């Protein structure tokens, strides 16, 4: 039987597998330690990235406030929600024909849903959905119940919630007796719309064995959240989607602007593989 999440995934992305989602890492926002740019320039830089992604042929875009280091744990101020809403609305205007998603770090999943609702986005990426872990920001407990109730309250049922499990930049000692398959099953049971698998750090390749095992275990989409590049993309084509940031940036570093040439070359290659 095909799950409702898989049906919604195919409807939104127009494909059942090998969807390519390009990351936009928004510059440091007002009130954060590294902020030095006015909102107009931050917004314009995000829109340039979105334009390059659209013209290079990606399937979807994911917007994230990764420059807002150090991150707060689960909570961000109203200035971040307001700023991300404005930026995401502008990105949607530039990439109106592409599915778009948002993640608000760290673990501000309800705030991400609010932004998605305001900007008419299609999905959010959420961390700490099931089980607890210790991240850079401290202990992060699960929030699936709060997040999905909040989604219902604001009328955002159409926004898919893709959830990281055993996520990068985190210690999973607290759940060392829970393997990744059990965690994936728990996320599915708690109504996740898709599972995101990653390496241990940004840009590190995701375990191919874990991808195949999780895909065989759950009946919801499985997304690769780190480490995909020109050299290994073929082995990840079986994933429902690949979220790619570092490889698409100038010099292959996440903090740089999107490189049209790198994205275009990658998409040309993957289109040949899809055929």
Secondary structure, 3 states (H helix, E strand, C coil): CCCHHHHHHHHHHCCCCCEEEEEEECCCCCCCCCCCCCHHHHHHHHHHHHHHHHHHCCCEEEEECCCCCCCCCCCCCHHHHHHHHHHHHHHHHHCCCCEEEEECCCCCHHHHHHHHHHHCCCEEEECCCCCCEEECCEEECCCHHHHHHHHHHCCCCCCEEEEECCCCCEECHHHCCCCHHHHHHHHHHCCCCEEEECCCCCCCCCCHHHHHHHHHHCCCEEEECCCCCCCCHHHHCCCCEEEECHHHEHHHCCCCCECHHHHHHHHHHHHHHHC
